[in-house]
Amino acid sequence: GGRMSRGPFRGPIYYDGPARQQRPRGGQMGGFRGPGPGPRVRFEDNYSTNCSLWQIPYGRKYDKKWLLTALQNLCSVPFTPVQYQIEGHKAQFYLEDACTANALCRVSRQITDTEGYKVIVLMNPCPPPAILNTQLKPEDIEHLKQCMAKRFDGSQRALDLNNIRTDPDLVSQNIRAILSRKTFMDAVVKIIEENIPELVCLNLSNNKLYKLEDVADLISKAPHLKILNLSHNELKSEKELDRLKGLKLVELWLDRNPLCDQFKDQLTYIRSVSEPGSHTHISPSECLYHKDSRNIKRLKDPSTRFRLLKHTRLNVVALLNELPKTQHDSASFNVDVNTYTTTLLSFTVSGMFKEVDGKSQDAVRAFSRVFIAVPAGISGLCIVNDELFVRIATTEEIQHAFAATAPTPSSSPVPTLTAPQQEMLSAFSLKSGMNLEWSQK
């Protein structure tokens, strides 16, 4: 006689793979799909495709954002679902690479929905869907080329592709420049090869990159590349860095990637990421600038924004004292007056500095500091707002920093100041924050 039904999750309903051999029964076997939780098919070496189709039975009843967030929270590798859609009662999407798929395999039956049911995730290798095979149209490539030209700084030989998928010029043309997708990264690399092979600095931050396979093509296409910024991406494994071994990098920026959390301290992190290229330099003091960074373009939480805002002179000075000690290149200073009224003065001081102590001694950085001041007393100023912006110094800036020859000492006698003049000088120095030498000028 036939067996009684055990509920809606019978094997034949969802299993569409090849016939399997009978397995012995036992408490250690995981449901009808074999030992433990996980889908019934995994990528093996004999599969010619890296693409996979993922299906969630009864996924129609789940909110898309909730489902994908729950999967991502448990998956050890970040993934980008392609062509998410509802097919019958199932939710389904595609993944592009085998490494991500094998990590997502372990998530099945690990999520419990609000009704107490386990969320089952099923996977089958498949040919790539049409959306992944579609090559960029010539007009799309031309728009991408124009966008990259706009973001290229010829004087620095630097290309800034930070968060390019939100570029208004591309968005207005309905072009989603997803650099984690091979077709787009290949197009970017080809444009670099054909138009700016002399590229020295490339910024790929904030592009949700989780693999560097396609970025590695720059080894032969941009042989002069020295600075590569991969910060604020989704790189989880330091093994991905092996793909960059052919690049002769001077600086490699990886902050705010999940792989940074794998290291117990900053020195271990620096030694590890420095291995792909013997010339790679990661500044140990970098984390000192990031831990209190208040970049409102990236910080969305209002409470975090407020917490990082320093009030009162004591708190501001305490924060500045936590930063590395520095020596500034006064020859590089520029002062711009942004706003001036009878009741308010806003000005910006920009230039170069180097760190003079700690593990990043002699590391050169660029800074921009915006001050807002109001009148105080009869002829004084009171700074009411101070914003400090620190960035990576370009190769050219590093070469020119602190290069100015020292001025020849003057043989003319130094004028002697009277007592009232000395008093005025000290008062001005105290109010302006400048030292006595600069106050006297």
C-alpha contacts under 8 A as a table, 3 or more apart, distances in Angstrom:
res1	aa1	res2	aa2	distance
5	S	10	R	7.78
6	R	9	F	7.44
6	R	10	R	6.92
7	G	10	R	6.74
9	F	13	I	7.29
10	R	13	I	5.88
10	R	14	Y	7.66
10	R	32	F	7.46
11	G	14	Y	6.01
11	G	15	Y	5.93
11	G	32	F	5.61
11	G	33	R	7.40
12	P	15	Y	5.28
12	P	16	D	7.66
15	Y	40	R	7.92
17	G	41	V	7.88
25	R	29	M	7.14
26	G	29	M	5.79
27	G	30	G	7.91
28	Q	35	P	6.84
28	Q	36	G	7.51
29	M	32	F	8.00
29	M	34	G	5.78
29	M	35	P	4.45
29	M	36	G	6.13
30	G	33	R	6.32
30	G	34	G	5.27
30	G	35	P	4.54
30	G	36	G	4.16
30	G	37	P	5.95
31	G	34	G	6.56
31	G	35	P	7.75
31	G	36	G	7.65
33	R	37	P	7.92
33	R	38	G	7.71
33	R	39	P	7.00
33	R	40	R	5.51
34	G	37	P	7.93
34	G	40	R	7.20
37	P	106	R	6.68
37	P	107	V	7.63
37	P	108	S	5.87
37	P	109	R	5.90
37	P	110	Q	7.60
38	G	105	C	5.20
38	G	106	R	5.05
38	G	107	V	6.50
38	G	108	S	4.80
38	G	109	R	7.07
38	G	121	V	7.36
38	G	122	L	7.90
39	P	42	R	7.37
39	P	105	C	5.74
39	P	106	R	7.71
39	P	108	S	6.51
39	P	121	V	6.27
39	P	122	L	4.98
39	P	123	M	5.97
40	R	122	L	6.97
40	R	123	M	7.19
41	V	123	M	6.26
41	V	124	N	6.12
41	V	125	P	7.94
42	R	102	N	6.62
42	R	105	C	7.54
42	R	123	M	7.64
42	R	124	N	7.63
42	R	125	P	7.93
43	F	47	Y	6.57
43	F	50	N	7.89
43	F	98	A	6.39
43	F	101	A	7.81
43	F	102	N	6.96
43	F	125	P	7.00
44	E	47	Y	5.79
45	D	48	S	7.81
47	Y	50	N	7.55
47	Y	125	P	7.76
49	T	125	P	7.03
49	T	126	C	6.86
49	T	127	P	6.39
49	T	128	P	7.77
50	N	96	E	6.07
50	N	97	D	4.71
50	N	98	A	4.97
50	N	125	P	7.26
51	C	94	Y	6.98
51	C	95	L	5.69
51	C	96	E	4.57
51	C	97	D	5.64
51	C	98	A	6.88
51	C	125	P	5.96
51	C	126	C	5.74
51	C	127	P	6.18
51	C	128	P	5.49
52	S	94	Y	5.60
52	S	95	L	5.37
52	S	96	E	6.71
52	S	97	D	7.66
52	S	98	A	7.78
52	S	101	A	7.20
52	S	123	M	6.54
52	S	124	N	5.54
52	S	125	P	4.20
52	S	126	C	5.15
52	S	127	P	7.54
52	S	128	P	7.61
53	L	92	Q	7.07
53	L	93	F	6.00
53	L	94	Y	4.66
53	L	95	L	6.69
53	L	123	M	5.63
53	L	124	N	5.36
53	L	125	P	6.22
53	L	126	C	6.24
54	W	92	Q	5.33
54	W	93	F	5.37
54	W	94	Y	5.92
54	W	95	L	7.58
54	W	121	V	6.85
54	W	122	L	5.60
54	W	123	M	4.57
54	W	124	N	6.74
55	Q	59	G	7.96
55	Q	90	K	6.30
55	Q	91	A	5.69
55	Q	92	Q	4.31
55	Q	93	F	6.80
55	Q	121	V	5.96
55	Q	122	L	5.12
55	Q	123	M	6.40
56	I	59	G	5.00
56	I	90	K	5.46
56	I	91	A	5.17
56	I	92	Q	6.22
56	I	119	V	7.25
56	I	120	I	5.88
56	I	121	V	4.96
56	I	122	L	6.30
57	P	60	R	7.95
57	P	89	H	6.63
57	P	90	K	4.71
57	P	91	A	6.83
57	P	119	V	7.88
57	P	120	I	6.52
57	P	121	V	7.38
58	Y	61	K	6.22
58	Y	62	Y	7.90
58	Y	89	H	5.01
58	Y	90	K	5.02
58	Y	91	A	7.14
59	G	62	Y	5.37
59	G	86	I	7.64
59	G	89	H	6.42
59	G	90	K	4.78
59	G	91	A	4.50
59	G	92	Q	7.94
60	R	63	D	7.88
60	R	86	I	6.11
60	R	88	G	7.67
60	R	89	H	5.23
60	R	90	K	5.51
60	R	91	A	5.59
61	K	89	H	7.96
62	Y	66	W	7.14
62	Y	67	L	6.32
63	D	66	W	5.30
63	D	67	L	6.12
64	K	67	L	5.22
64	K	68	L	6.14
65	K	68	L	5.40
65	K	69	T	5.95
66	W	69	T	5.25
66	W	70	A	6.05
67	L	70	A	5.20
67	L	71	L	6.26
68	L	71	L	5.10
68	L	72	Q	6.05
69	T	72	Q	5.07
69	T	73	N	6.04
70	A	73	N	5.25
70	A	74	L	6.66
70	A	111	I	7.18
71	L	74	L	5.51
71	L	75	C	6.07
71	L	104	L	7.73
71	L	107	V	6.78
71	L	111	I	7.85
72	Q	75	C	5.02
72	Q	76	S	7.84
72	Q	77	V	7.89
72	Q	78	P	6.47
72	Q	79	F	7.18
73	N	76	S	7.95
74	L	107	V	6.28
75	C	78	P	6.87
75	C	103	A	6.09
75	C	104	L	5.39
75	C	106	R	7.52
75	C	107	V	6.38
76	S	103	A	6.04
76	S	104	L	7.53
76	S	236	K	7.99
77	V	100	T	5.85
77	V	103	A	6.26
77	V	104	L	7.65
77	V	210	Y	7.94
77	V	236	K	6.41
78	P	100	T	7.30
78	P	210	Y	6.50
78	P	234	E	6.33
78	P	235	L	7.91
78	P	236	K	7.52
79	F	95	L	7.47
79	F	100	T	6.42
79	F	210	Y	7.49
80	T	95	L	6.95
81	P	84	Y	6.45
81	P	93	F	5.81
81	P	94	Y	5.76
81	P	95	L	5.71
82	V	93	F	5.60
82	V	94	Y	4.91
82	V	95	L	6.20
82	V	96	E	7.96
83	Q	93	F	5.47
83	Q	94	Y	6.46
83	Q	131	I	7.91
84	Y	91	A	7.30
84	Y	92	Q	5.73
84	Y	93	F	4.35
84	Y	94	Y	7.30
85	Q	91	A	5.89
85	Q	92	Q	5.64
85	Q	93	F	6.48
86	I	89	H	7.02
86	I	90	K	5.79
86	I	91	A	4.51
86	I	92	Q	6.26
87	E	90	K	5.24
87	E	91	A	6.07
87	E	92	Q	6.97
88	G	91	A	7.99
94	Y	129	P	7.83
95	L	100	T	7.54
95	L	101	A	6.79
96	E	100	T	7.98
96	E	128	P	7.58
97	D	100	T	5.82
97	D	101	A	6.48
98	A	101	A	4.94
98	A	102	N	6.09
99	C	102	N	5.36
99	C	103	A	6.51
100	T	103	A	5.20
100	T	104	L	6.26
101	A	104	L	5.07
101	A	105	C	6.21
102	N	105	C	5.15
102	N	106	R	7.47
103	A	106	R	6.04
103	A	107	V	7.82
104	L	107	V	5.47
104	L	108	S	7.78
105	C	108	S	6.37
105	C	121	V	7.64
105	C	123	M	7.69
106	R	110	Q	7.96
107	V	110	Q	5.38
107	V	111	I	7.43
107	V	121	V	7.33
108	S	111	I	7.25
108	S	119	V	6.47
108	S	120	I	4.99
108	S	121	V	4.75
108	S	122	L	7.55
109	R	112	T	7.44
109	R	118	K	5.01
109	R	119	V	5.20
109	R	120	I	5.17
109	R	121	V	7.29
110	Q	118	K	6.79
110	Q	119	V	7.05
111	I	118	K	5.65
111	I	119	V	5.39
112	T	115	E	7.82
112	T	116	G	5.65
112	T	117	Y	5.45
112	T	118	K	4.53
112	T	119	V	6.02
113	D	116	G	5.38
113	D	117	Y	5.51
113	D	118	K	6.39
113	D	119	V	6.76
114	T	117	Y	7.49
128	P	131	I	7.98
128	P	132	L	6.14
128	P	133	N	6.69
129	P	132	L	5.70
129	P	133	N	6.74
130	A	133	N	5.12
130	A	134	T	6.01
131	I	134	T	5.40
132	L	183	T	7.78
134	T	183	T	7.99
135	Q	183	T	6.40
136	L	140	D	6.03
136	L	141	I	6.34
136	L	183	T	7.09
136	L	184	F	7.70
137	K	140	D	5.10
137	K	141	I	6.34
138	P	141	I	5.11
138	P	142	E	6.23
139	E	142	E	4.98
139	E	143	H	6.27
140	D	143	H	5.09
140	D	144	L	6.16
140	D	175	I	7.15
141	I	144	L	4.96
141	I	145	K	6.03
141	I	187	A	7.14
142	E	145	K	4.95
142	E	146	Q	6.22
143	H	146	Q	5.13
143	H	147	C	6.16
143	H	169	D	7.91
143	H	170	L	6.92
144	L	147	C	5.03
144	L	148	M	6.18
144	L	170	L	7.10
144	L	188	V	7.95
145	K	148	M	5.14
145	K	149	A	6.16
145	K	191	I	6.66
146	Q	149	A	4.99
146	Q	150	K	6.29
147	C	150	K	5.16
147	C	151	R	6.47
147	C	169	D	6.82
147	C	170	L	7.33
148	M	151	R	5.00
148	M	152	F	6.14
148	M	159	L	7.34
148	M	160	D	7.94
148	M	161	L	7.41
149	A	152	F	5.15
151	R	159	L	5.91
151	R	160	D	5.48
151	R	161	L	7.03
152	F	157	R	7.16
152	F	158	A	5.80
152	F	159	L	4.47
152	F	160	D	6.44
153	D	156	Q	5.56
153	D	157	R	5.60
153	D	158	A	5.15
153	D	159	L	6.32
154	G	157	R	4.67
154	G	158	A	6.72
155	S	158	A	7.90
156	Q	200	V	7.71
156	Q	201	C	7.80
156	Q	394	T	7.20
156	Q	395	T	7.95
156	Q	396	E	6.83
157	R	198	E	7.06
157	R	199	L	5.24
157	R	200	V	5.49
157	R	201	C	6.43
158	A	199	L	6.26
158	A	200	V	5.98
158	A	201	C	4.44
158	A	202	L	5.86
158	A	203	N	7.93
159	L	199	L	7.43
159	L	201	C	6.25
159	L	202	L	5.00
159	L	203	N	6.28
160	D	202	L	6.13
160	D	203	N	4.81
160	D	204	L	7.05
161	L	164	I	5.27
161	L	202	L	7.45
161	L	203	N	5.49
161	L	204	L	5.27
161	L	205	S	7.23
162	N	203	N	5.89
162	N	204	L	5.26
162	N	205	S	4.86
162	N	206	N	5.69
162	N	207	N	6.82
163	N	166	T	6.09
163	N	167	D	7.37
163	N	204	L	7.58
163	N	205	S	6.55
163	N	206	N	4.83
163	N	207	N	5.26
164	I	167	D	5.15
164	I	177	A	6.49
164	I	207	N	7.10
165	R	170	L	7.47
165	R	171	V	7.54
165	R	176	R	5.54
165	R	177	A	4.58
165	R	178	I	5.94
165	R	179	L	7.96
165	R	207	N	7.39
166	T	170	L	7.47
166	T	171	V	6.45
166	T	176	R	7.82
167	D	170	L	5.52
167	D	171	V	6.12
168	P	171	V	4.91
168	P	172	S	5.85
169	D	172	S	5.42
169	D	173	Q	6.77
170	L	173	Q	5.20
170	L	174	N	6.41
170	L	175	I	5.13
170	L	176	R	6.98
170	L	177	A	7.52
171	V	174	N	4.90
171	V	175	I	5.48
171	V	176	R	6.63
172	S	175	I	7.50
177	A	184	F	6.32
178	I	181	R	5.65
178	I	184	F	6.38
178	I	185	M	7.95
178	I	207	N	7.21
179	L	182	K	7.10
179	L	184	F	5.44
179	L	185	M	5.05
179	L	207	N	6.36
179	L	208	K	7.76
179	L	209	L	6.91
180	S	184	F	7.67
180	S	185	M	6.94
180	S	207	N	7.23
180	S	208	K	6.60
180	S	209	L	5.02
180	S	210	Y	6.93
180	S	211	K	7.35
181	R	184	F	5.76
181	R	185	M	6.41
182	K	185	M	5.19
182	K	186	D	5.84
182	K	214	D	6.60
183	T	186	D	5.28
183	T	187	A	6.24
184	F	187	A	5.02
184	F	188	V	6.23
185	M	188	V	5.01
185	M	189	V	6.14
185	M	214	D	6.40
185	M	215	V	7.16
186	D	189	V	5.15
186	D	190	K	6.11
186	D	214	D	6.82
187	A	190	K	5.13
187	A	191	I	6.21
188	V	191	I	5.19
188	V	192	I	6.26
189	V	192	I	5.08
189	V	193	E	6.14
189	V	215	V	7.76
189	V	217	D	7.16
189	V	218	L	6.57
189	V	221	K	7.15
190	K	193	E	4.97
190	K	194	E	6.15
190	K	221	K	7.83
191	I	194	E	5.24
191	I	195	N	5.85
191	I	196	I	7.53
192	I	195	N	5.37
192	I	196	I	4.91
192	I	197	P	5.75
192	I	199	L	7.66
192	I	221	K	7.24
192	I	222	A	7.25
193	E	196	I	6.10
193	E	197	P	4.93
193	E	221	K	5.04
193	E	222	A	6.53
194	E	197	P	6.73
196	I	199	L	5.63
196	I	222	A	7.96
197	P	221	K	6.37
197	P	222	A	4.94
197	P	223	P	7.29
197	P	224	H	7.59
198	E	222	A	6.46
198	E	223	P	7.46
198	E	224	H	5.85
198	E	225	L	7.60
199	L	202	L	7.37
199	L	222	A	6.14
199	L	224	H	6.13
199	L	225	L	5.67
200	V	222	A	8.00
200	V	224	H	5.54
200	V	225	L	4.15
200	V	226	K	5.24
200	V	227	I	6.32
201	C	225	L	6.01
201	C	226	K	6.07
201	C	227	I	4.57
201	C	228	L	6.05
201	C	394	T	7.71
202	L	225	L	7.51
202	L	227	I	6.25
202	L	228	L	5.09
202	L	229	N	6.32
203	N	228	L	6.00
203	N	229	N	4.63
203	N	230	L	6.76
204	L	207	N	6.45
204	L	228	L	7.47
204	L	229	N	5.68
204	L	230	L	5.28
204	L	231	S	7.52
205	S	229	N	5.95
205	S	230	L	4.80
205	S	231	S	4.83
205	S	232	H	5.49
205	S	233	N	6.24
206	N	209	L	7.92
206	N	230	L	7.79
206	N	231	S	6.80
206	N	232	H	4.91
206	N	233	N	5.40
207	N	232	H	7.63
207	N	233	N	5.97
208	K	232	H	7.58
208	K	233	N	4.67
208	K	234	E	5.39
209	L	212	L	7.40
209	L	233	N	5.24
209	L	234	E	5.41
209	L	235	L	6.51
210	Y	233	N	6.84
210	Y	234	E	4.66
210	Y	235	L	4.57
210	Y	236	K	7.05
211	K	214	D	7.83
211	K	235	L	6.43
211	K	240	E	6.30
212	L	215	V	4.96
212	L	216	A	6.12
212	L	240	E	6.03
212	L	241	L	7.38
212	L	243	R	6.56
212	L	244	L	7.88
213	E	216	A	5.49
213	E	217	D	7.60
213	E	240	E	7.76
213	E	243	R	6.52
214	D	217	D	5.70
215	V	218	L	5.96
216	A	219	I	5.81
216	A	243	R	5.71
216	A	244	L	5.75
217	D	220	S	6.25
217	D	221	K	6.51
218	L	221	K	4.65
218	L	222	A	5.13
218	L	223	P	7.30
218	L	247	L	7.90
219	I	222	A	6.00
219	I	223	P	5.90
219	I	244	L	7.54
219	I	246	G	5.72
219	I	247	L	5.39
220	S	223	P	5.73
222	A	225	L	5.72
223	P	247	L	7.36
223	P	248	K	7.98
224	H	248	K	7.81
225	L	228	L	7.48
225	L	247	L	7.14
225	L	248	K	7.05
225	L	249	L	6.63
226	K	247	L	7.76
226	K	248	K	6.21
226	K	249	L	4.26
226	K	250	V	5.09
226	K	251	E	6.49
227	I	249	L	5.84
227	I	250	V	5.90
227	I	251	E	4.75
227	I	252	L	6.06
228	L	249	L	7.29
228	L	251	E	6.35
228	L	252	L	5.06
228	L	253	W	6.36
229	N	251	E	7.96
229	N	252	L	5.89
229	N	253	W	4.56
229	N	254	L	6.75
230	L	233	N	6.43
230	L	252	L	7.36
230	L	253	W	5.52
230	L	254	L	5.17
230	L	255	D	7.71
231	S	253	W	5.61
231	S	254	L	4.35
231	S	255	D	4.79
231	S	256	R	5.73
231	S	257	N	6.29
232	H	254	L	7.32
232	H	255	D	6.40
232	H	256	R	4.71
232	H	257	N	5.56
233	N	256	R	6.97
233	N	257	N	5.39
234	E	257	N	5.48
234	E	258	P	6.21
235	L	238	E	7.76
235	L	240	E	7.52
235	L	257	N	5.50
235	L	258	P	5.97
235	L	259	L	5.98
236	K	257	N	6.77
236	K	258	P	4.88
236	K	259	L	4.28
236	K	260	C	8.00
237	S	240	E	5.82
237	S	241	L	7.91
237	S	258	P	7.99
237	S	259	L	5.48
238	E	241	L	5.41
238	E	242	D	7.53
238	E	259	L	6.31
238	E	272	S	7.77
238	E	273	V	7.18
239	K	242	D	5.48
239	K	243	R	7.89
240	E	243	R	5.89
240	E	244	L	7.98
241	L	244	L	5.48
241	L	245	K	7.36
241	L	273	V	7.19
241	L	276	P	6.17
242	D	245	K	5.55
242	D	276	P	5.49
243	R	246	G	7.60
243	R	276	P	7.77
244	L	247	L	5.60
244	L	276	P	6.04
244	L	277	G	7.38
245	K	248	K	7.81
245	K	276	P	4.43
245	K	277	G	5.23
246	G	276	P	7.94
246	G	277	G	7.18
247	L	277	G	6.71
248	K	277	G	6.24
248	K	278	S	7.86
248	K	279	H	6.41
248	K	280	T	7.43
249	L	252	L	6.72
249	L	277	G	6.60
249	L	279	H	5.91
249	L	280	T	5.13
249	L	281	H	7.84
250	V	279	H	5.50
250	V	280	T	4.73
250	V	281	H	5.64
251	E	280	T	5.41
251	E	281	H	4.95
251	E	282	I	6.28
252	L	280	T	6.29
252	L	281	H	6.54
252	L	282	I	6.30
253	W	282	I	6.95
254	L	257	N	6.09
254	L	260	C	7.60
255	D	260	C	6.86
256	R	260	C	7.01
257	N	260	C	5.78
257	N	261	D	7.88
258	P	261	D	5.66
258	P	262	Q	7.61
259	L	262	Q	5.53
259	L	263	F	7.90
260	C	263	F	6.14
260	C	269	Y	6.79
261	D	264	K	7.62
263	F	266	Q	7.14
263	F	268	T	6.04
263	F	269	Y	5.52
264	K	268	T	6.88
264	K	269	Y	7.86
265	D	268	T	5.61
265	D	269	Y	6.58
266	Q	269	Y	5.06
266	Q	270	I	6.22
266	Q	284	P	6.43
267	L	270	I	5.03
267	L	271	R	6.20
267	L	284	P	6.98
268	T	271	R	5.28
268	T	272	S	6.15
269	Y	272	S	5.20
269	Y	273	V	6.20
270	I	273	V	5.47
270	I	274	S	5.94
270	I	282	I	5.97
270	I	283	S	7.81
270	I	284	P	7.04
271	R	274	S	5.24
271	R	275	E	6.67
272	S	275	E	5.70
273	V	276	P	6.56
273	V	282	I	7.91
274	S	277	G	6.11
274	S	278	S	6.50
274	S	279	H	7.61
274	S	280	T	5.30
274	S	281	H	6.55
274	S	282	I	7.20
275	E	278	S	6.13
275	E	280	T	7.77
276	P	280	T	7.68
277	G	280	T	5.37
283	S	286	E	5.50
283	S	360	S	5.83
283	S	363	A	7.30
284	P	287	C	7.14
284	P	359	K	6.12
284	P	360	S	5.76
285	S	288	L	5.41
285	S	289	Y	7.29
285	S	324	P	7.42
285	S	358	G	7.90
285	S	359	K	6.96
285	S	360	S	5.84
286	E	289	Y	5.65
286	E	290	H	6.73
287	C	290	H	5.01
287	C	291	K	6.04
288	L	291	K	5.85
288	L	292	D	7.57
288	L	322	E	7.83
288	L	323	L	6.40
288	L	324	P	7.84
289	Y	292	D	6.41
289	Y	293	S	6.33
289	Y	323	L	7.02
289	Y	390	V	7.98
290	H	293	S	4.85
292	D	308	L	6.28
293	S	308	L	7.36
294	R	299	L	7.04
294	R	305	R	6.40
294	R	308	L	6.03
294	R	309	L	7.33
295	N	298	R	5.66
295	N	299	L	6.00
296	I	299	L	4.78
296	I	300	K	6.74
296	I	305	R	7.01
297	K	300	K	7.37
299	L	302	P	7.86
299	L	304	T	7.26
299	L	305	R	6.57
300	K	304	T	8.00
300	K	305	R	7.63
301	D	304	T	5.39
301	D	305	R	6.38
302	P	305	R	5.06
302	P	306	F	6.21
303	S	306	F	5.14
303	S	307	R	6.09
304	T	307	R	5.02
304	T	308	L	6.23
305	R	308	L	5.44
305	R	309	L	6.51
306	F	309	L	5.24
307	R	310	K	7.61
310	K	315	N	5.86
310	K	316	V	5.70
311	H	314	L	8.00
311	H	315	N	6.04
311	H	316	V	6.63
312	T	315	N	5.65
312	T	316	V	6.44
313	R	316	V	5.19
313	R	317	V	6.09
314	L	317	V	5.31
314	L	318	A	6.08
315	N	318	A	5.01
315	N	319	L	6.25
316	V	319	L	5.27
316	V	320	L	6.37
317	V	320	L	5.07
317	V	321	N	6.13
318	A	321	N	5.13
318	A	322	E	6.61
319	L	322	E	5.27
319	L	323	L	7.05
320	L	323	L	5.46
321	N	324	P	7.62
321	N	325	K	7.92
324	P	355	E	6.21
324	P	356	V	7.64
324	P	357	D	6.91
324	P	358	G	7.29
325	K	355	E	5.76
325	K	356	V	5.82
325	K	357	D	6.22
326	T	353	F	6.32
326	T	354	K	5.48
326	T	355	E	4.35
326	T	356	V	5.31
326	T	357	D	7.75
327	Q	353	F	5.51
327	Q	354	K	5.42
327	Q	355	E	6.34
327	Q	356	V	6.43
328	H	351	G	7.82
328	H	352	M	6.06
328	H	353	F	4.13
328	H	354	K	6.47
329	D	332	S	5.60
329	D	333	F	7.16
329	D	351	G	7.09
329	D	352	M	5.62
329	D	353	F	5.70
329	D	401	A	6.69
329	D	402	F	5.63
330	S	333	F	5.31
330	S	351	G	7.54
330	S	352	M	7.95
331	A	402	F	7.65
331	A	404	A	7.00
332	S	350	S	7.79
332	S	351	G	4.92
332	S	352	M	6.07
332	S	401	A	7.22
333	F	349	V	6.69
333	F	350	S	5.57
333	F	351	G	4.49
333	F	352	M	7.32
334	N	348	T	7.88
334	N	349	V	5.67
334	N	350	S	5.27
334	N	351	G	6.34
335	V	347	F	6.90
335	V	348	T	5.58
335	V	349	V	4.63
335	V	350	S	6.64
336	D	347	F	5.50
336	D	348	T	5.13
336	D	349	V	6.66
337	V	340	Y	7.18
337	V	345	L	7.70
337	V	346	S	6.07
337	V	347	F	4.18
337	V	348	T	6.39
338	N	345	L	7.80
338	N	346	S	5.30
338	N	347	F	5.16
338	N	348	T	7.07
339	T	344	L	7.49
339	T	345	L	5.71
339	T	346	S	4.95
339	T	347	F	6.95
340	Y	343	T	7.97
340	Y	344	L	5.91
340	Y	345	L	4.63
340	Y	346	S	6.42
341	T	344	L	5.18
341	T	345	L	6.39
343	T	374	V	5.85
343	T	375	P	6.34
344	L	372	I	7.18
344	L	373	A	5.90
344	L	374	V	4.77
344	L	375	P	7.10
345	L	372	I	5.75
345	L	373	A	5.15
345	L	374	V	6.25
346	S	370	V	7.18
346	S	371	F	5.64
346	S	372	I	4.42
346	S	373	A	6.33
347	F	370	V	5.87
347	F	371	F	5.51
347	F	372	I	6.72
348	T	368	S	6.76
348	T	369	R	5.53
348	T	370	V	4.35
348	T	371	F	6.24
349	V	368	S	5.77
349	V	369	R	5.19
349	V	370	V	6.47
350	S	366	A	7.60
350	S	367	F	5.54
350	S	368	S	4.15
350	S	369	R	6.15
351	G	366	A	5.86
351	G	367	F	5.63
351	G	368	S	6.66
352	M	364	V	7.09
352	M	365	R	5.86
352	M	366	A	4.52
352	M	367	F	6.07
352	M	393	A	8.00
352	M	401	A	6.67
353	F	364	V	5.78
353	F	365	R	5.60
353	F	366	A	6.38
353	F	367	F	7.46
353	F	401	A	7.97
354	K	361	Q	7.51
354	K	362	D	5.29
354	K	363	A	5.29
354	K	364	V	4.26
354	K	365	R	6.09
355	E	358	G	7.92
355	E	360	S	6.55
355	E	361	Q	5.10
355	E	362	D	5.12
355	E	363	A	5.50
355	E	364	V	6.74
356	V	360	S	7.88
356	V	361	Q	4.92
356	V	362	D	5.79
357	D	360	S	6.93
357	D	361	Q	4.92
357	D	362	D	7.86
358	G	361	Q	5.67
360	S	363	A	5.50
364	V	393	A	6.44
364	V	398	I	6.30
364	V	401	A	7.94
365	R	390	V	6.96
365	R	391	R	6.27
365	R	392	I	5.56
365	R	393	A	4.76
365	R	398	I	7.89
366	A	390	V	5.90
366	A	391	R	5.49
366	A	392	I	6.28
366	A	393	A	5.16
367	F	388	L	7.19
367	F	389	F	5.59
367	F	390	V	4.51
367	F	391	R	6.32
368	S	388	L	6.06
368	S	389	F	5.12
368	S	390	V	6.58
369	R	386	D	7.03
369	R	387	E	5.60
369	R	388	L	4.51
369	R	389	F	6.12
370	V	385	N	7.97
370	V	386	D	5.78
370	V	387	E	5.14
370	V	388	L	6.60
371	F	383	I	6.67
371	F	384	V	7.76
371	F	385	N	5.79
371	F	386	D	4.76
371	F	387	E	6.64
372	I	383	I	5.77
372	I	384	V	5.81
372	I	385	N	5.07
372	I	386	D	6.60
373	A	381	L	6.06
373	A	382	C	5.25
373	A	383	I	4.18
373	A	384	V	5.54
373	A	385	N	7.09
374	V	381	L	5.65
374	V	382	C	5.34
374	V	383	I	6.56
374	V	384	V	7.10
375	P	378	I	7.93
375	P	379	S	7.21
375	P	380	G	5.92
375	P	381	L	4.68
375	P	382	C	6.11
376	A	379	S	6.75
376	A	380	G	4.74
376	A	381	L	4.86
376	A	382	C	5.58
377	G	380	G	5.46
377	G	381	L	7.68
380	G	428	F	7.44
380	G	431	K	5.88
380	G	432	S	7.40
381	L	431	K	6.24
381	L	432	S	6.61
382	C	431	K	7.30
383	I	386	D	7.22
393	A	397	E	5.91
393	A	398	I	6.23
394	T	397	E	5.13
394	T	398	I	6.22
395	T	398	I	5.15
395	T	399	Q	6.31
396	E	399	Q	5.08
396	E	400	H	6.35
397	E	400	H	5.23
397	E	401	A	5.93
398	I	401	A	5.23
399	Q	403	A	7.60
400	H	403	A	5.43
400	H	404	A	7.96
401	A	404	A	7.77
410	S	413	P	7.96
417	L	421	Q	5.71
417	L	422	Q	6.00
418	T	421	Q	5.13
418	T	422	Q	6.14
419	A	422	Q	5.05
419	A	423	E	6.24
420	P	423	E	5.02
420	P	424	M	6.19
421	Q	424	M	5.02
421	Q	425	L	6.04
422	Q	425	L	5.03
422	Q	426	S	6.19
423	E	426	S	5.22
423	E	427	A	6.23
424	M	427	A	5.15
424	M	428	F	6.13
425	L	428	F	5.19
425	L	429	S	6.10
425	L	436	L	6.96
425	L	439	S	6.52
425	L	440	Q	6.47
426	S	429	S	5.09
426	S	430	L	6.15
426	S	436	L	6.95
427	A	430	L	5.14
427	A	431	K	6.26
428	F	431	K	5.21
428	F	432	S	5.91
428	F	439	S	6.71
429	S	432	S	5.31
429	S	433	G	5.60
429	S	434	M	5.16
429	S	435	N	5.81
429	S	436	L	5.88
429	S	439	S	5.60
430	L	433	G	5.46
430	L	434	M	7.27
434	M	438	W	6.13
434	M	439	S	5.97
435	N	438	W	5.61
435	N	439	S	6.08
436	L	439	S	4.94
436	L	440	Q	6.06
437	E	440	Q	5.37
437	E	441	K	6.74
438	W	441	K	5.22
